[in-house]
Amino acid sequence: MARTNGCHHKHRTHLGGDTRRQVEPFFEDLEASTGTVDLFEDVESTVLNIQNAEAVSWCRDCSHVLLTWIVGHVPLDMSCPNTEAEEILKRKFRD
């Protein structure tokens, strides 16, 4: 089951190639970190950002950009509002 921080909508448009590169600058400073500890192994941690996201999508319902990473074989979704990115995507997909 995917873990998410807020957007439960299903009307998502996958952003790839040029469109993804257009919105990446708006989220350059965004970082999420995760970590796991195995008592018999080392500590594993990672910093998640838009460049290493497994997928970048746009929600047509709430206009948030959604970043998805795979953490421990489980999808982790983060809903990220950004009005400048939203305006670009609204113009691109709603015209």
N, C-alpha and C positions, 0 to 999 in steps of 0.2 A: 504494500500500500504506500502511495506517495505521501510524504510529509509536506505540508504547505504552510505558509504564513498568512494566508488570507483569501486569495482569489479562488472561489469554488465554481466559477463559471466554466462552461464547456465550449464556448464559441471562440476558439483560439486559432490564430493564423500563425503558422510557422514562419519565422524570418530567417532567410538564408542569403548568402552571397552579399550583393550590394546593399540590400535593405538592412541586414544585420550590421554591416560596416557603417551605415548611416547613423544608427542609434547607439553604437558602442561608445562614442565619445561622451555621451550624456551620463554614462554609468562608469566611467574610468576609475573614479575614486571609491566605488562601492566594493567592499570586501566583506565576506562572511567567512568565519573560520569554524572548522569542525575538528574534533579530536576523538580518538578512541584509545582505550588503554586495555591491553591484554596482560594480565598478571604474569604470564609466562614468556611474553615477548616484549618488544619495544613499544613505546608510545608512537602512535601514528597520528599525524595532524596534517591539515592542509588548509591553505587559504583559497577561498573560492572567489572568483571574479568573473566578469562577463567574457573575458578572453578564453577561459577554460570551462565555460558552461557547455554542457552537452547539447542543450537546445536553447534557443531564444524565440519567444513567441509574443504575440500581442493579443490581448483579450478585447474582443469587440464589444463586450458588455460593460466593462468598467474602464477600458482604455489603458490599463496598466501593461507594462512590459513584464513578461514572465521569464525568469531565468531558471533553468533546470540543470542540476548536477546529479551525478550518480554517486552516492556516498554509501559505501558498504553494500553495494548491489541494490540499493533502494533509491528511487528518485526523490530528490529534495527540490521543491519548487519555492521560489521567492518572487513575490509580487512587488514590482518596483514602480511607483508612480513618478512620472516626470513630464511636466506639461509640454516642454519643447519637443520631446520625442513623440508624445501623444499626438501633437499637431501634425508632425510629419507623417505619421502613420495614418491618421484620419484622412488627410489629403490623398495619400497614396491608395488606400483601400476603400474609401467611401465615395470617390468620384466616379 
